[in-house]
Amino acid sequence: MSIVALFPGQGAQHLGMGKALLENFRQARVIFEEASDAARLALRKLCIDGPESDLALTENTQPALLTVSVAAYRVAREELGFRPAAVAGHSLGEYSALVAAGALQLAPAVAWVRERGRAMQQAVPVGEGTMAAVMGMEDLSVEALCAAARDEARARRKDGREARAFTVDAVVEPANFNSPGQIVVAGSVDAVAIVLELLKAGDPRFAGGKAIPLDVSAPFHCRLMKPARERMERLFSDAPAGNRPDKLQCPYVPNRTAKLSMDESRVFALLSEQVDHPVLWRQSAVHLMHGGFQKAVEFGPGKVLQGLMKRIAKAEKVEMSLVGMGDKDSFDALTPWLKENMK
């Protein structure tokens, strides 16, 4: 059996997530209670009743998503005997993956991701950072686009063409390598705006590309997140011995390296670095696919990772079997799928 368990990151959340799990599975209720105590947050109410504006707050979204994802995984483990051959998570989802792999305990992980959310939100003043999805361009072209936008933003600030005052540097750089032709960039508002401007103007250097601004509250996974990275480094440094990473029960794929790892000694360092470095999701998926992992279950709300994996598999000419598990209906569908694929 070479089934990989996948865990989504921020953006997969929606009001009502986890409701069917809580109504149908005792194990899900146990997970929610433990996580709520650790986060000091009424996660059941937050996930089901909202309000949506509260769920959307980064410091709330991150523990809520981790909790739902781990609850879904634990239900599959306890009810169906599922054991993955490897795990991987997108951004925040890396914490869920590490809990599933036994390297992190749920309670401290939930507390850490709540603080991670706070630190990421506070790293850049509101209104000074943002993100955009760039489509139809190769990696090197996106990097060149970001460099051109950064240089133009710095020039405009220097000569007074940029009227706004910023406390952060003019920066824009790749933040998420999601799938072929889809790369999210992050940085200062002015530099990201110039990315959109260059593509809209049809600059011949970046022919074929287009971009969509994202409705986010901070520029995640770029160098402007350095204060958040430093906050996580301090948290991990202060972690008591009982909360430090344990031996992995299966390999995981860190977002920073995009390579399978069984080295628990680097877990904290890689989680810290992840905050202000890009998420190498496409590279991670390619590594898994060509390493014999062509069956995957996405644990958590939505189908974001299944969609990305399908596009990556198509580009790599690999046949992938993908299913999700986040509620009672998907659990019922997962049961025969696992029976067939765990042979």
Rosetta silent file (secondary structure, phi, psi, omega in degrees, C-alpha in Angstrom):
SEQUENCE: MSIVALFPGQGAQHLGMGKALLENFRQARVIFEEASDAARLALRKLCIDGPESDLALTENTQPALLTVSVAAYRVAREELGFRPAAVAGHSLGEYSALVAAGALQLAPAVAWVRERGRAMQQAVPVGEGTMAAVMGMEDLSVEALCAAARDEARARRKDGREARAFTVDAVVEPANFNSPGQIVVAGSVDAVAIVLELLKAGDPRFAGGKAIPLDVSAPFHCRLMKPARERMERLFSDAPAGNRPDKLQCPYVPNRTAKLSMDESRVFALLSEQVDHPVLWRQSAVHLMHGGFQKAVEFGPGKVLQGLMKRIAKAEKVEMSLVGMGDKDSFDALTPWLKENMK
SCORE:     score description
SCORE:     0.000 S_00000001
   1 L     0.000  122.958  177.363    0.000    0.000    0.000 S_00000001
   2 L  -124.433   62.723 -179.657    1.459    3.368   -1.037 S_00000001
   3 E   -99.728  129.561  178.606   -1.319    5.763   -0.073 S_00000001
   4 E  -102.044  138.224  175.941   -0.345    9.279    0.948 S_00000001
   5 E   -95.402  127.861 -177.874   -2.479   11.341    3.336 S_00000001
   6 E  -112.856  146.996 -176.528   -2.801   14.998    2.324 S_00000001
   7 E  -134.268  125.025 -174.630   -3.851   17.917    4.524 S_00000001
   8 L   -76.468  164.234  178.006   -5.062   21.312    3.237 S_00000001
   9 L  -110.917 -169.299 -177.121   -3.975   24.758    4.311 S_00000001
  10 L   -57.937  136.864 -174.699   -5.639   28.098    4.862 S_00000001
  11 L   114.964  -20.918  178.934   -8.279   28.848    2.240 S_00000001
  12 L   -85.363  -11.962 -174.008   -9.992   25.451    2.472 S_00000001
  13 L   -68.132  151.060  172.146  -12.120   26.495    5.465 S_00000001
  14 L  -155.557  153.153  179.045  -15.862   27.041    5.261 S_00000001
  15 L   -62.871  133.073 -178.785  -18.671   27.550    7.740 S_00000001
  16 L    98.561   -6.617 -178.882  -20.123   24.198    8.797 S_00000001
  17 L   -64.348  138.330 -179.836  -16.911   22.227    8.370 S_00000001
  18 L    88.152  -11.018 -175.364  -16.655   19.323   10.793 S_00000001
  19 H   -59.873  -49.248 -178.344  -20.385   19.288   11.560 S_00000001
  20 H   -66.701  -34.461  176.649  -21.072   15.853   10.040 S_00000001
  21 H   -63.916  -44.611 -179.634  -17.966   14.399   11.671 S_00000001
  22 H   -65.071  -36.024 -177.988  -19.075   15.653   15.073 S_00000001
  23 H   -75.137  -22.163 -171.410  -22.599   14.329   14.610 S_00000001
  24 H  -116.488  -15.024 -172.706  -21.514   10.864   13.530 S_00000001
  25 L  -135.196  123.135  179.328  -18.186    9.981   15.146 S_00000001
  26 H   -60.719  -38.688 -177.980  -17.174    9.939   18.801 S_00000001
  27 H   -60.802  -35.907  178.020  -13.494   10.212   17.841 S_00000001
  28 H   -65.726  -39.276  179.078  -14.153   13.543   16.132 S_00000001
  29 H   -65.335  -37.496  177.647  -15.805   14.882   19.280 S_00000001
  30 H   -62.888  -44.317  179.961  -12.782   13.806   21.339 S_00000001
  31 H   -62.561  -45.552 -178.754  -10.431   15.638   18.955 S_00000001
  32 H   -62.884  -39.952 -179.939  -12.533   18.818   19.015 S_00000001
  33 H   -65.589  -44.662  179.985  -12.663   18.831   22.827 S_00000001
  34 H   -64.119  -43.520 -178.660   -8.897   18.360   23.167 S_00000001
  35 H   -67.944  -39.524  179.300   -8.143   20.994   20.565 S_00000001
  36 H   -61.599  -41.953  177.707  -10.601   23.503   22.026 S_00000001
  37 H   -63.150  -42.708 -176.973   -8.957   23.193   25.437 S_00000001
  38 H   -68.271  -39.628 -177.826   -5.499   23.643   23.938 S_00000001
  39 H   -85.964  -11.272 -173.554   -6.437   26.664   21.813 S_00000001
  40 L    54.913   49.950 -173.720   -8.729   28.147   24.483 S_00000001
  41 L  -147.482  135.277  179.037  -11.256   28.509   21.715 S_00000001
  42 L   -79.044   82.140 -170.882  -14.776   27.094   21.247 S_00000001
  43 H   -67.943  -35.157  178.742  -13.870   25.349   18.016 S_00000001
  44 H   -61.260  -48.613  179.501  -17.139   23.462   17.563 S_00000001
  45 H   -64.099  -41.977 -178.994  -19.143   26.671   17.723 S_00000001
  46 H   -60.936  -46.480 -176.157  -16.615   28.527   15.566 S_00000001
  47 H   -71.411  -35.448 -173.512  -16.626   25.904   12.807 S_00000001
  48 H   -95.086  -44.819 -174.717  -20.379   25.316   12.728 S_00000001
  49 H   -99.789  -19.655 -177.733  -21.995   28.578   13.823 S_00000001
  50 L    73.312 -137.363    4.548  -19.267   31.099   13.050 S_00000001
  51 L   -66.267  162.355 -176.192  -19.831   33.900   12.435 S_00000001
  52 H   -58.892  -32.599  179.571  -17.911   33.543    9.196 S_00000001
  53 H   -64.151  -33.979  177.090  -15.985   36.732    9.930 S_00000001
  54 H   -72.542  -41.978  179.065  -14.581   35.118   13.087 S_00000001
  55 H   -62.490  -31.885 -177.282  -13.678   31.889   11.293 S_00000001
  56 L   -74.773  -15.310  177.839  -11.863   33.946    8.641 S_00000001
  57 L   -65.262  128.280 -173.309   -9.499   35.492   11.214 S_00000001
  58 H   -53.821  -40.580 -178.092   -6.113   33.872   10.625 S_00000001
  59 H   -68.467  -19.048  175.616   -5.547   33.120   14.313 S_00000001
  60 H   -96.100  -38.591 -178.604   -8.876   31.229   14.348 S_00000001
  61 H   -58.354  -43.953 -172.305   -8.738   29.683   10.877 S_00000001
  62 H   -66.330  -49.902  175.980   -5.493   27.855   11.492 S_00000001
  63 H   -65.276  -32.538  179.740   -6.450   25.910   14.661 S_00000001
  64 H   -65.665  -45.864 -179.899   -9.933   25.256   13.227 S_00000001
  65 H   -65.572  -42.931  177.936   -8.576   23.748   10.008 S_00000001
  66 H   -58.443  -43.696 -177.328   -5.981   21.660   11.832 S_00000001
  67 H   -64.103  -46.778  179.710   -8.681   20.320   14.145 S_00000001
  68 H   -63.349  -42.754 -178.507  -11.104   19.353   11.365 S_00000001
  69 H   -64.847  -45.264  179.385   -8.336   17.745    9.317 S_00000001
  70 H   -67.416  -37.256  177.317   -6.961   15.717   12.227 S_00000001
  71 H   -60.658  -44.805  178.777  -10.505   14.717   13.257 S_00000001
  72 H   -61.761  -43.144  179.848  -11.183   13.386    9.752 S_00000001
  73 H   -64.513  -44.807 -178.303   -7.901   11.487    9.752 S_00000001
  74 H   -64.230  -35.712  176.451   -8.453    9.985   13.203 S_00000001
  75 H   -61.785  -46.172  179.137  -11.928    8.799   12.187 S_00000001
  76 H   -64.024  -36.583  179.664  -10.450    7.001    9.172 S_00000001
  77 H   -68.989  -46.936 -175.520   -7.705    5.530   11.332 S_00000001
  78 H   -76.873  -39.092 -175.530   -9.969    4.317   14.133 S_00000001
  79 H   -84.995  -31.245 -172.348  -12.990    3.258   12.065 S_00000001
  80 H  -119.750   -3.210  179.585  -11.264    1.876    8.963 S_00000001
  81 L    71.175   24.391 -177.184   -7.756    1.015   10.137 S_00000001
  82 L   -71.955  130.752  173.147   -6.170    3.454    7.691 S_00000001
  83 L  -133.127  117.073 -178.734   -2.424    3.945    7.972 S_00000001
  84 L   -74.155  154.252  174.124   -0.727    6.134    5.362 S_00000001
  85 L   -84.078  -19.993  177.302    2.596    5.252    3.785 S_00000001
  86 E  -162.116  163.674  178.557    3.477    8.970    3.806 S_00000001
  87 E  -135.982  153.981  175.940    1.914   12.330    4.681 S_00000001
  88 E  -155.290  146.644  178.771    2.110   15.855    3.286 S_00000001
  89 E  -138.546  147.097 -178.829    0.371   19.126    4.048 S_00000001
  90 L   -89.541  112.715  178.250    0.080   22.463    2.275 S_00000001
  91 L    57.993 -115.335  176.595    1.430   25.282    4.473 S_00000001
  92 L   -50.002  -35.524 -177.708   -0.627   25.063    7.687 S_00000001
  93 H   -59.951  -17.232  177.379   -1.478   21.510    6.622 S_00000001
  94 H   -64.452  -32.789  175.684    2.086   20.460    7.387 S_00000001
  95 H   -65.497  -44.415  177.529    1.187   20.631   11.086 S_00000001
  96 H   -58.955  -43.208  179.856   -1.819   18.359   10.481 S_00000001
  97 H   -61.505  -40.706 -178.565    0.434   15.965    8.564 S_00000001
  98 H   -70.784  -32.236  173.484    2.956   15.866   11.412 S_00000001
  99 H   -66.219  -44.838  179.590    0.203   15.129   13.954 S_00000001
 100 H   -61.228  -35.746 -178.793   -1.038   12.313   11.712 S_00000001
 101 L   -82.052   -1.664  176.710    2.516   10.946   11.429 S_00000001
 102 L    83.748    3.212 -178.889    2.901   10.947   15.216 S_00000001
 103 L   -78.226  -33.598  179.160    5.704   13.524   15.277 S_00000001
 104 L  -119.040  145.566  172.373    3.601   16.223   16.978 S_00000001
 105 L   -83.556  151.738 -175.441    0.925   15.917   19.639 S_00000001
 106 H   -61.982  -49.558 -172.080   -2.418   17.526   18.871 S_00000001
 107 H   -58.568  -54.613  178.847   -2.660   19.891   21.862 S_00000001
 108 H   -64.658  -33.196  179.065    0.647   21.758   21.439 S_00000001
 109 H   -62.134  -42.639  179.000    0.213   21.778   17.642 S_00000001
 110 H   -63.397  -44.280  178.903   -3.147   23.528   17.978 S_00000001
 111 H   -63.360  -40.187 -179.209   -1.695   26.095   20.387 S_00000001
 112 H   -66.100  -42.853 -177.170    1.284   26.687   18.086 S_00000001
 113 H   -71.902  -26.647  174.145   -0.804   27.244   14.963 S_00000001
 114 H   -66.193  -42.433  177.400   -3.038   29.717   16.781 S_00000001
 115 H   -68.279  -35.764  176.161    0.070   31.678   17.708 S_00000001
 116 H   -58.681  -44.826  178.363    1.375   31.177   14.169 S_00000001
 117 H   -60.927  -44.289  178.325   -1.791   32.789   12.830 S_00000001
 118 H   -61.863  -46.620 -176.264   -1.427   35.743   15.189 S_00000001
 119 H   -64.412  -38.964 -179.872    2.252   36.179   14.350 S_00000001
 120 H   -68.631  -37.834  178.933    1.664   36.044   10.598 S_00000001
 121 H   -68.747  -36.865 -175.921   -1.144   38.591   10.827 S_00000001
 122 H   -83.775  -11.454 -175.236    0.911   40.944   12.991 S_00000001
 123 L   -65.467  -31.295 -178.035    4.105   40.700   10.925 S_00000001
 124 L  -129.628  129.271  179.368    2.882   43.261    8.384 S_00000001
 125 L   -56.047  143.871  179.230    0.555   46.199    9.170 S_00000001
 126 L   -55.141  133.041  178.540   -2.952   45.840    7.758 S_00000001
 127 L    90.956   -4.223 -178.325   -3.151   47.283    4.258 S_00000001
 128 L  -105.415  -12.381 -179.315    0.566   47.027    3.516 S_00000001
 129 E  -133.851  152.764  179.445    0.791   43.433    2.282 S_00000001
 130 E  -161.014 -175.001 -178.717   -1.184   41.204   -0.049 S_00000001
 131 E  -142.391  161.407  176.215   -1.021   38.252   -2.490 S_00000001
 132 E  -148.522  148.673  176.030   -2.016   37.432   -6.060 S_00000001
 133 E   -95.655  124.381  178.962   -2.338   34.252   -8.104 S_00000001
 134 E  -104.861  127.993 -177.646   -0.300   34.273  -11.318 S_00000001
 135 E  -118.856  152.215  172.471   -1.404   31.883  -14.056 S_00000001
 136 L    79.439   19.721 -177.979    0.063   30.735  -17.344 S_00000001
 137 L  -134.318  149.594  176.611    3.737   31.306  -16.553 S_00000001
 138 L   -79.397  164.143 -176.312    6.774   29.155  -15.780 S_00000001
 139 H   -53.928  -51.238 -175.374    8.713   29.461  -12.523 S_00000001
 140 H   -64.848  -34.156  178.832   11.625   31.480  -13.919 S_00000001
 141 H   -68.394  -38.130  178.117    9.277   33.882  -15.710 S_00000001
 142 H   -66.610  -40.145  177.848    7.338   34.519  -12.482 S_00000001
 143 H   -63.165  -39.485  177.550   10.580   35.163  -10.634 S_00000001
 144 H   -67.387  -38.162  176.694   11.610   37.653  -13.345 S_00000001
 145 H   -61.005  -45.048  179.673    8.169   39.280  -13.141 S_00000001
 146 H   -63.539  -41.397  179.518    8.526   39.676   -9.384 S_00000001
 147 H   -63.062  -41.433  179.318   11.999   41.182   -9.756 S_00000001
 148 H   -65.517  -42.086  179.992   10.733   43.707  -12.307 S_00000001
 149 H   -67.134  -40.206  178.443    7.771   44.671  -10.112 S_00000001
 150 H   -62.075  -47.249 -178.589    9.974   44.981   -7.029 S_00000001
 151 H   -62.674  -40.181  179.483   12.454   47.232   -8.810 S_00000001
 152 H   -67.334  -39.850  178.941    9.667   49.429  -10.193 S_00000001
 153 H   -63.171  -40.659  179.406    8.008   49.697   -6.759 S_00000001
 154 H   -66.508  -39.123  178.964   11.306   50.771   -5.190 S_00000001
 155 H   -64.863  -41.457 -179.879   11.873   53.342   -7.943 S_00000001
 156 H   -66.550  -36.964  176.979    8.393   54.801   -7.468 S_00000001
 157 H   -66.240  -41.213 -175.577    8.904   55.089   -3.739 S_00000001
 158 H   -66.667  -40.565 -175.977   12.276   56.763   -4.224 S_00000001
 159 H   -96.292    5.876  173.071   11.127   59.386   -6.715 S_00000001
 160 L    89.288    2.452  178.380    7.814   60.118   -5.026 S_00000001
 161 L   -71.142  -22.975  174.945    5.441   58.541   -7.560 S_00000001
 162 L   -93.266  110.411 -173.498    4.156   56.253   -4.792 S_00000001
 163 L   -77.969  -26.679 -177.070    2.151   58.543   -2.536 S_00000001
 164 L   -74.049  150.044  175.619    1.451   56.041    0.240 S_00000001
 165 L   -96.793  132.237 -179.129    3.806   55.647    3.170 S_00000001
 166 L  -118.379  146.332  173.034    4.952   52.093    3.904 S_00000001
 167 L   -98.859   -9.683  179.726    6.644   50.610    6.938 S_00000001
 168 L  -110.857  158.122  179.065    7.675   47.466    5.014 S_00000001
 169 L   -66.172  157.090  172.359   10.112   47.095    2.109 S_00000001
 170 L   -75.669  106.583 -173.894    8.943   46.985   -1.497 S_00000001
 171 L  -140.401  140.613  164.029    8.918   43.226   -1.969 S_00000001
 172 E  -152.205  135.018 -176.987    7.124   40.663   -4.103 S_00000001
 173 E  -157.215  159.609  178.391    8.187   37.048   -4.581 S_00000001
 174 E   -58.501  134.430 -178.983    6.752   33.564   -5.252 S_00000001
 175 E  -115.427  -37.412  179.454    4.949   32.270   -2.158 S_00000001
 176 E  -135.840  117.386  170.852    3.146   29.085   -3.276 S_00000001
 177 E   -90.777   89.006 -168.838    4.160   26.860   -6.174 S_00000001
 178 E   -82.448  -49.229 -178.318    0.748   25.212   -6.351 S_00000001
 179 E  -161.450  169.888  179.134    0.519   23.508   -9.743 S_00000001
 180 L   -56.348  125.080  179.505    1.783   23.941  -13.314 S_00000001
 181 L    79.069    9.014  175.880    0.862   27.439  -14.396 S_00000001
 182 E  -136.649  104.910  179.716   -0.381   28.519  -10.956 S_00000001
 183 E  -127.891  126.897  177.409    2.006   30.341   -8.661 S_00000001
 184 E   -90.338  134.038  177.134    0.879   32.637   -5.846 S_00000001
 185 E  -111.658  154.401 -177.542    3.046   35.692   -5.205 S_00000001
 186 E  -141.317  151.443  177.104    3.183   37.737   -2.007 S_00000001
 187 E   165.720 -158.389  179.117    4.631   41.031   -0.907 S_00000001
 188 E   -70.057  151.392 -176.369    3.972   44.712   -0.327 S_00000001
 189 H   -56.386  -41.805 -177.009    0.720   46.109   -1.745 S_00000001
 190 H   -68.803  -40.703 -179.118    2.484   48.400   -4.204 S_00000001
 191 H   -68.872  -40.112  177.436    4.799   45.727   -5.608 S_00000001
 192 H   -65.017  -38.400  178.013    1.981   43.195   -6.000 S_00000001
 193 H   -61.448  -34.673  179.298   -0.111   45.872   -7.740 S_00000001
 194 H   -71.850  -31.939  172.801    2.717   46.365  -10.240 S_00000001
 195 H   -56.135  -48.975  179.197    2.724   42.604  -10.967 S_00000001
 196 H   -63.853  -39.417 -179.213   -0.921   42.957  -12.003 S_00000001
 197 H   -62.848  -45.760 -179.177   -0.149   46.158  -13.880 S_00000001
 198 H   -62.834  -41.276 -179.243    2.667   44.588  -15.931 S_00000001
 199 H   -72.230  -39.279  179.185    0.551   41.613  -16.927 S_00000001
 200 H   -65.566  -33.313 -178.895   -2.518   43.692  -17.748 S_00000001
 201 L   -77.066   -8.031  179.309   -0.413   45.983  -19.929 S_00000001
 202 L    73.123   33.671  178.193    0.776   42.990  -21.958 S_00000001
 203 L   -52.267  122.822 -175.471    4.463   43.469  -21.232 S_00000001
 204 H   -61.398  -21.966  178.057    6.149   41.223  -23.859 S_00000001
 205 H   -66.018  -22.699 -174.142    8.597   39.884  -21.287 S_00000001
 206 H  -126.480   39.860 -176.937    5.712   38.140  -19.557 S_00000001
 207 L   -59.209  138.299  176.754    3.492   37.158  -22.495 S_00000001
 208 L    90.511   -9.603 -178.483    0.667   34.744  -21.735 S_00000001
 209 L   -90.510  151.474  172.395    0.525   35.473  -18.044 S_00000001
 210 E  -144.572  161.054 -176.000   -2.397   36.783  -16.071 S_00000001
 211 E  -142.279  149.564  178.345   -2.973   37.457  -12.391 S_00000001
 212 E  -126.517  124.354  176.146   -5.846   37.662   -9.948 S_00000001
 213 E   -66.118  144.816 -179.193   -5.571   39.564   -6.649 S_00000001
 214 L  -104.848  145.210  179.589   -6.405   37.443   -3.612 S_00000001
 215 L   -86.815   80.470 -178.821   -8.590   38.522   -0.709 S_00000001
 216 L  -126.063  162.003 -175.404   -6.073   37.919    2.068 S_00000001
 217 L  -100.887   -2.470 -178.934   -5.080   39.893    5.123 S_00000001
 218 L  -160.567  159.296  179.656   -1.305   39.393    4.935 S_00000001
 219 L   -90.258   81.031 -175.262    1.492   38.435    2.494 S_00000001
 220 L   -67.317  152.430  172.975    2.150   34.880    3.659 S_00000001
 221 L    58.911   39.600  169.861    5.287   32.889    2.811 S_00000001
 222 L  -136.330  176.385 -172.706    7.521   35.764    1.767 S_00000001
 223 H   -64.683  -18.219  177.221   10.394   37.573    3.450 S_00000001
 224 H   -67.981  -12.835  178.287    8.012   40.110    5.036 S_00000001
 225 H   -86.419    9.133 -177.621    6.975   37.261    7.358 S_00000001
 226 H   -53.687  -42.061  177.900   10.392   37.226    9.051 S_00000001
 227 H   -59.736  -34.592  178.466    8.988   38.519   12.397 S_00000001
 228 H   -70.263  -38.679  176.455    6.510   35.618   12.405 S_00000001
 229 H   -60.404  -45.256 -179.330    9.272   33.148   11.674 S_00000001
 230 H   -63.718  -35.209  176.688   11.292   34.508   14.590 S_00000001
 231 H   -63.921  -42.275  179.106    8.236   34.203   16.842 S_00000001
 232 H   -67.496  -37.307  178.075    7.833   30.536   15.908 S_00000001
 233 H   -61.201  -40.148  178.737   11.525   29.893   16.485 S_00000001
 234 H   -67.244  -42.149  179.147   11.179   31.270   20.028 S_00000001
 235 H   -60.098  -46.904 -178.367    8.052   29.199   20.681 S_00000001
 236 H   -67.634  -36.002  178.958    9.715   26.003   19.520 S_00000001
 237 H   -63.606  -33.722 -178.421   12.876   26.800   21.445 S_00000001
 238 L   -87.271   -1.994 -176.694   10.813   27.150   24.632 S_00000001
 239 L   -63.625  132.252  176.890    8.824   23.944   24.036 S_00000001
 240 L   -64.095  160.410 -175.618    9.094   21.506   26.965 S_00000001
 241 H   -55.198  -36.422 -177.820   10.747   18.161   26.293 S_00000001
 242 H   -69.441  -15.534 -179.554    7.393   16.378   26.191 S_00000001
 243 H  -103.915    2.413 -179.119    6.192   18.541   23.310 S_00000001
 244 L   -78.036  157.261 -175.194    9.232   18.194   21.090 S_00000001
 245 L   -55.507  133.707  178.260    8.968   16.167   17.875 S_00000001
 246 L   -96.126  174.798  178.836    8.765   12.422   18.375 S_00000001
 247 L   -61.091  133.812  179.927    9.874    9.688   15.992 S_00000001
 248 L   -72.517  136.118  177.734    7.873    9.746   12.766 S_00000001
 249 L   -83.179  -16.421  174.687    5.620    6.754   12.160 S_00000001
 250 L  -156.988  161.758 -179.640    5.859    7.346    8.412 S_00000001
 251 L   -69.552  153.495  174.543    7.763    9.801    6.201 S_00000001
 252 E  -128.195  164.765 -179.593    6.463   13.313    5.567 S_00000001
 253 E  -114.081  104.331  177.167    7.248   15.906    2.912 S_00000001
 254 L   -64.766  142.308  176.747    8.300   19.293    4.335 S_00000001
 255 L   -60.502  -28.483 -175.323    7.135   22.302    2.323 S_00000001
 256 L   -76.966  -32.307 -172.897   10.680   23.669    2.438 S_00000001
 257 L  -108.150  -25.219 -176.883   12.495   20.678    0.923 S_00000001
 258 L    58.423   29.243  178.905    9.835   18.883   -1.183 S_00000001
 259 L  -132.647  142.839  177.544   11.573   15.595   -0.278 S_00000001
 260 L   -58.976  140.326 -177.916   10.436   12.713    1.902 S_00000001
 261 E  -141.992  145.336  171.847   11.933   12.845    5.389 S_00000001
 262 L  -121.189   17.538 -174.148   12.032   10.720    8.515 S_00000001
 263 L   -95.006   95.806 -179.454   14.206   13.196   10.420 S_00000001
 264 H   -69.515  -19.201 -177.324   12.271   14.445   13.434 S_00000001
 265 H   -67.748  -18.774 -178.009   15.274   16.528   14.557 S_00000001
 266 H  -104.110    2.312 -175.038   14.611   19.080   11.773 S_00000001
 267 H   -57.581  -51.151 -177.695   10.838   19.395   12.187 S_00000001
 268 H   -63.041  -43.096 -178.893   10.893   22.612   14.220 S_00000001
 269 H   -62.312  -43.085 -178.076   13.516   24.270   12.015 S_00000001
 270 H   -71.007  -35.461  176.194   11.611   23.470    8.816 S_00000001
 271 H   -65.906  -36.386  177.956    8.291   24.622   10.271 S_00000001
 272 H   -68.107  -47.810 -178.835    9.909   27.922   11.244 S_00000001
 273 H   -62.506  -32.707 -178.600   11.549   28.428    7.855 S_00000001
 274 H   -56.552  -31.440 -173.970    8.271   27.614    6.108 S_00000001
 275 H   -61.457  -40.693 -176.783    6.712   30.827    7.425 S_00000001
 276 L  -116.124   23.215  174.448    8.853   33.200    5.340 S_00000001
 277 L  -128.818  159.728 -177.209    9.745   30.883    2.443 S_00000001
 278 L   -68.690  151.391  175.064    7.634   29.596   -0.443 S_00000001
 279 E   -84.317  117.425 -177.723    5.494   26.475   -0.215 S_00000001
 280 L   -92.659   63.042 -175.133    6.904   23.952   -2.698 S_00000001
 281 H   -70.927  -48.085 -179.599    3.661   22.046   -3.184 S_00000001
 282 H   -58.617  -43.399  179.873    4.029   21.210   -6.878 S_00000001
 283 H   -64.221  -37.709  177.989    7.582   20.018   -6.291 S_00000001
 284 H   -64.408  -43.970 -179.400    6.427   17.940   -3.315 S_00000001
 285 H   -63.681  -42.401  178.915    3.650   16.324   -5.363 S_00000001
 286 H   -62.138  -42.562  178.198    6.014   15.497   -8.217 S_00000001
 287 H   -59.546  -43.319  179.397    8.443   13.917   -5.755 S_00000001
 288 H   -66.718  -48.153 -176.636    5.650   11.758   -4.333 S_00000001
 289 H   -58.995  -43.688 -178.038    4.183   10.769   -7.704 S_00000001
 290 L   -84.156   -2.297  174.348    7.503    9.659   -9.135 S_00000001
 291 L   -99.335   10.306  176.212    8.357    7.924   -5.864 S_00000001
 292 L    98.083    4.009  179.068    5.464    5.496   -6.253 S_00000001
 293 L   -96.974   94.106 -176.787    2.755    7.430   -4.404 S_00000001
 294 L  -121.042   18.557  173.317   -0.095    7.540   -6.901 S_00000001
 295 E  -134.086  133.694 -174.773   -2.982    7.112   -4.486 S_00000001
 296 E  -147.628  147.019  173.468   -3.977    9.848   -2.050 S_00000001
 297 E  -120.143  126.630  175.355   -6.636   10.810    0.481 S_00000001
 298 E   -94.238  119.787 -178.837   -7.199   14.473    1.323 S_00000001
 299 E  -102.388  119.476 -179.559   -8.311   14.838    4.953 S_00000001
 300 L   135.313 -176.005 -177.084  -10.219   18.002    5.772 S_00000001
 301 L   -75.451  147.702  173.383  -12.777   20.345    4.232 S_00000001
 302 L    77.041 -172.613 -176.376  -13.049   20.880    0.498 S_00000001
 303 L  -134.018   28.857 -175.379  -11.113   19.472   -2.443 S_00000001
 304 H   -57.750  -50.023 -176.480   -8.377   22.039   -2.958 S_00000001
 305 H   -70.633  -32.984  176.011   -5.474   19.597   -2.870 S_00000001
 306 H   -61.520  -41.140  177.962   -7.284   17.025   -4.997 S_00000001
 307 H   -62.574  -45.446  179.161   -7.682   19.673   -7.677 S_00000001
 308 H   -63.643  -42.762 -178.309   -4.012   20.643   -7.515 S_00000001
 309 H   -64.268  -37.415  178.275   -2.883   17.005   -7.566 S_00000001
 310 H   -62.960  -43.196 -179.877   -4.993   16.273  -10.651 S_00000001
 311 H   -67.589  -39.002  178.432   -3.402   19.154  -12.554 S_00000001
 312 H   -66.431  -44.190  179.907    0.090   18.145  -11.469 S_00000001
 313 H   -61.359  -40.404  178.885   -0.526   14.486  -12.370 S_00000001
 314 H   -61.958  -44.172  179.711   -1.782   15.481  -15.818 S_00000001
 315 H   -66.224  -32.889 -178.690    1.348   17.548  -16.459 S_00000001
 316 H   -88.715   -2.987 -177.893    3.555   14.702  -15.239 S_00000001
 317 L    57.670   47.426  179.766    1.585   12.093  -17.237 S_00000001
 318 L  -119.609  138.088  175.531    0.901   10.120  -14.058 S_00000001
 319 L   -85.652  121.736  179.493   -2.314    8.296  -13.197 S_00000001
 320 L  -117.957  139.390  172.181   -3.533    9.344   -9.741 S_00000001
 321 E  -107.621  116.679 -172.021   -6.383    7.925   -7.673 S_00000001
 322 E  -126.681  135.277  173.512   -7.680   10.687   -5.383 S_00000001
 323 E  -139.503  165.656  177.821  -10.435   10.824   -2.776 S_00000001
 324 E  -121.460  160.893  176.658  -11.367   13.135    0.076 S_00000001
 325 E  -146.137  107.646 -179.581  -12.536   12.600    3.643 S_00000001
 326 L  -149.054   -3.773  179.041  -14.143   15.458    5.535 S_00000001
 327 L  -155.826 -173.922 -176.202  -17.716   14.464    6.345 S_00000001
 328 H   -68.301  -41.525 -179.462  -20.048   11.450    6.632 S_00000001
 329 H   -62.901  -43.558  179.747  -20.755   11.143    2.906 S_00000001
 330 H   -70.684  -29.462  173.613  -17.076   11.167    2.003 S_00000001
 331 H   -62.808  -44.323  179.513  -16.405    8.674    4.810 S_00000001
 332 H   -62.601  -35.789  178.493  -18.966    6.337    3.260 S_00000001
 333 H   -75.150  -31.025 -179.423  -17.265    6.725   -0.124 S_00000001
 334 H   -68.691  -32.621 -175.430  -13.814    6.242    1.403 S_00000001
 335 H   -55.161  -55.200  178.933  -14.729    2.870    2.931 S_00000001
 336 H   -69.446  -31.204  178.890  -14.906    0.864   -0.337 S_00000001
 337 H   -62.069  -45.009  178.427  -12.028    2.875   -1.840 S_00000001
 338 H   -66.930  -38.374  179.180   -9.730    1.882    1.033 S_00000001
 339 H   -57.368  -39.965 -179.991  -10.929   -1.709    0.904 S_00000001
 340 H   -76.683  -37.223 -170.143   -9.799   -1.837   -2.716 S_00000001
 341 H   -97.508   -7.749  177.890   -6.599    0.196   -2.358 S_00000001
 342 L   -93.592    7.642 -179.565   -5.207   -1.075    0.942 S_00000001
 343 L   -67.226    0.000    0.000   -4.668   -4.573   -0.458 S_00000001
